[in-house]
Amino acid sequence: MKKIRDYEIGIAKLSNKTHEFVFELDDAFFEHFGRELILGGKLTSNVTLDKTETLLTFHVDIKGHVRLTCDRSLEEFDQPVEVQEIFRIKFGPENTELDDDLWQITPGTQSVNMAQHLYDYSGLSLPMKKLHPRFVAEMAEDEDENDILIYSSKQQGNDTEDEDDSDDKDDTDPRWDALRNLN
């Protein structure tokens, strides 16, 4: 089983330039975080780190597939995953999360562990309703067959918008005509 330490980036030793890292996310990685959301998978994460004096910018690109349980049939299936995120860390007086994608760490911090971020990005890319691909195909067919219009505010046969200065006096309410004559 891979250790979570395998996903650490030693930032103290890096020079101020662009660095690239590749992380493999496999079944052992997902087992560490529990199997409630993702049962397993095979993902490759390319992390590009732009390091400056005051800011670390991580460009995270994750591709591959994860194994999920279908919400409808409880069958396991592979879901493709493709994620592109940007995560920033700035240096400051304390370790704190400033925003979803902006953290602050002390200048003495030696390394940053990317494991939790990679897991979170993978989990957030999943659809809310996890359906086996055969159900998704059935739903697409049903939607095509059942495309009916429930309500429309347009009058039938009239595609243009009504204007105030229209020549059709027959279509207007006579009360409005009386008000227009007050000028």
N, C-alpha and C positions, 0 to 999 in steps of 0.2 A: 504494500500500500504506500502510495506517495505521501510524503509529509507535506503539510501546509507550508513549511519553510522553503520548499522548492519553488514557491511562487513569490518569494521576496526579491526585491530589487535593492541592492546596496547603493543608495544614493550618495553616501558620503565620499565614496571613492571615484565617483563619476566626474568627468570634466564638464564644463559648460558648453555643451553641443548636443546634437541629436544622437540618440542611442536606440537600438532596436532589440526587442526580446520576443521570443516565441515560447508560448506555454501550451502544453497539451492538457486538455480537460477530458478525463476518461471516467470510467465507472468508479474507480477508487476515489477520485476527486469528489464526485457527487455523493458517494457514500459518507464522506466526512461531514457533509452538511445535512444528512438525513435524506430519506427518499420520499418525503411527503409530496414534493412538487415535481422533481425530476428523478426518474428511476435510474438513469444512467445515460451514456451517450459518448460521442466522439466528436470533440470540438477542438479546433486549433485557434489560438488567440495570438494575434500579432500586435504587440504593444510598442508604439514608437514614443519615446520620451524625449521631449525638448526641455533641456535643463538650462536655466539662467540663474543669475545670482539670487533672485527673489521669488522665482516661480518655477514649478515643475508642471509641464503639460503632458498628459498621457493621452495619446490617440489609440483607442482600443478598437480592434477589428476582430470579430469572432465569427467563424464559419464552421458549419458541420451539421450534425443532427443530434437530437436528444430523444430518449425513450420516455414516452408518457403513457398514462392510462386514460382510455377514452371515457368521457363522462357518461356516455349513453350505454355502451356495451361492456365496459370494464376490461376491454381488450387492450393489450399493449401495442403501441405503434411508434414509428419513428417520425418525428417532426423536424423539418429542416429549420435551421437557425442561421440568421445573418444579422449581425449587430455592428453598428458603428457608433461609438460614443467618444466623448471628450471629457476628461476628468482632470481637474487642476488642484494643485497643492501649493499654497504659499507659506512662506516662513513668517512666524510671529511669536508672541510671548508664551502661548500655550497651545496644547493640542485640543482642537475643537472642530466640529463640523459647522461651517458657515452657511452652506447651501447644499442641495442635493449633489452637485458636481463641483463643489469647492470646499476644500478642507484647509485647515491651518495646522502646521506642525512647528515645533521648536527647531532652531537652527542646528542643534546638537543631535537630531534624529539620524540614526545610522542607516536605516532601511525602511522600505515601504512594502507591506505585504499586499499583493494584488488579489489574493484568493477570494476574499469576500466580494470585492468589486466584480470580478469575473463571474462569480456565481449569481450575483444580483442582476447583472446585465443579461445573462443567459435567461434567468427566470422572468425578467420583465419583458423579454421579447416574445414570450409565449402568448398565444391567444387566450382570452378569458374562458372561452368554452372550448375545451379540448375534445375534438371529435376525430374519430378514425377517418382516414381519407375517403373511404367508401360512403360514409354518411355526408361528407361535404359535397361529393358528387351528386348524391341524391337530392340534397337541399338545393343545389344549383339548378337541377332539372325541374324541381317543383316550383321554384321561383319563376322560371321562364314560362311555365305553363299557366301559372296563376297570376300573371301580370294584369290586374284590372285596376281601373282608376276608381277610387272611392269618392273623391271630392275634387272639384275644380272650381275656382272662382271666376274663370273666364266664361263668357257666354259662348255658346256653340256658334261656329261660323264667323266669329269676330276675333281676329288675331291681333288687331292693332289696338293701342290704348286710346281711350276716349280723351279728347281735348276739350278745354273749356269753350273755345271758339269754334266748335264744330257747326257745320251747316245743317245738321239734322235737328231741327227744332221739334220734330215729332217725338223724339226719344227722351226729351227732357221734361222734367216736372214743371207744370205751369206756375207753381209757386216761385221757382227759381227765376223764371222769365220775368215775373213781376218785380222781383228784387233787382234784377239787372237793369230794369227801366228806371230805377230811382236815381241813377247818376244823371 
